[in-house]
Amino acid sequence: MSRLVVVSNRVALPGEPQTGGLATGLRAALAERGGLWFGWSGKVSREASGTLHEHRDGNTTYVTMDLSRPDHDAYYLGFSNGALWPLLHFRLDLVNYDRGTREGYRRVNALFADRLAPMLKDDDIVWIHDYHLIPLAALLRERGIGCRIGFFLHTPMPSADLVSAMPDHQRFFSTLYAYDLVGFHTRRDMERFQAYVRLYGGGRVIADGELEAPGGRRFRTGSFPISIDTALIAQQARIAATKPAVRDLRGSLRGRLLAIGVDRLDYSKGLPERFHAFERYLERHRDQRGSLTFLQVAPVSRGEVPEYQILRSQLEQIAGHVNGAYAEADWTPIRYVNQNYSHTQLAGFYRTARLGLVTPLRDGMNLVAKEYVAAQDPEDPGVLILSILAGAADEMSEALIVNPHDLDGVADAIATGADMPKAKRIERWRAMMDHLERHDINAWRQSYLQALEAA
């Protein structure tokens, strides 16, 4: 079995809290095969970029690299999150395409290649993750690396016309042709990429999932819906149900139902629309008014980016307006908090909630939807309300599927979910849980690596 080399923007080091299914799955894959995980250390140094740190745990070596402030700001804040993130989430109006940050992005990717290339062996399997490192395989090939290299995009893939609006798009996205396998969450994303290659990228589609680059090199694409550690989330939720924080939350509801949303504070998550939809629910369904509390957990991320500062202020204003209009002496309709909670606490919160609101405007997958389902009490499960624009909607048709732009539709789904009989809730939940038990994070990484080895 070939050694596995994982490359990502950030590395989940041993001893650090595991923030989600991806870290769990990649660590399991590395433990199985033995290997190396390489990426940015998370440290911004006063020195020049490139200082390496090595940590060994069992048969896995973790190597991280520091970045200087100028490199971090150009590569991470500038091009990755100022240009690529909005583009990949269909927000051309927010793309800040600056040649200086583009050059910084390429410079850091080249530094990744310089530091990583000497560590690689001819029979390694290299698995590179996400939009921060799109050109890395091409840069490794330039340095003589011939081993098998795969890429997985954890965001949506926009339509070909949107991608073509990015200056110098062909030169940038053609670096994906250096991979042996390019993976996406959904078939829809894979087909959008194939359409881009055919229409704008100078290549052609040989067969479904097989592409040819302009120079004749062939490579494969595929859809691999990422998932969660289903059994672990279910166990965490059962344990957390008796913990003080979860008991306190239940007690504070005073017998009312709970709707919960958990999202990083980001414009792709549709939070203003969700808040307005909850306000519309209060307007349209007076008979339920006062019976349901909405808790939105939205930890701040990229707080230095102006768009995120504006979003935070906007949500505070909407929540204040709704609460001012509808609150009663013993009930506040919207509880909006920016603090972080542990994964276990969140699992307990999910289990407490009758409704899970997952309504992004665009999302590659959205694992909160899957975690909410996995955390439910089998005897009395809640109802998932899920955006049709999240990748998870392809797998979870038993949820109440909504268009996040349709405020009346989301409002009516909240009312339907709050009033759904237990037997119907169990039937819908059971179908989704059966799927998540079969298609967990380990099934995802195994299917991808098998496809990469066969590519």
Secondary structure, 3 states (H helix, E strand, C coil): CCCEEEEEEECCCCCCCCCCHHHHHHHHHHHHHCEEEEEEEEEEECCCCCCEEEEEECCEEEEEEEEEHHHHHHHHHHHHHHHHHHHHCCCHHHCCCCHHHHHHHHHHHHHHHHHHHHHCCCCCEEEEECHHHCCHHHHHHHCCCCCEEEEECCCCCCCHHHHCCCCCHHHHHHHHHHCCEEEECCHHHHHHHHHHHHHCCCCEEEECCEEECCCCCEEEEEECCCCCCHHHHHHHHHHHCCCHHHHHHHHHHCCCEEEEEECCCCHHHCHHHHHHHHHHHHHHCHHHCCCEEEEEECCCCCCCCHHHHHHHHHHHHHHHHHHHHHCECCECCEEEECCCCCHHHHHHHHHHCCEEEECCCCECCCHHHHHHHHCCCCCCCCEEEEECCEHHHHCCCCCEEECCCCHHHHHHHHHHHHCCCHHHHHHHHHHHHHHHHHCCHHHHHHHHHHHHHHC
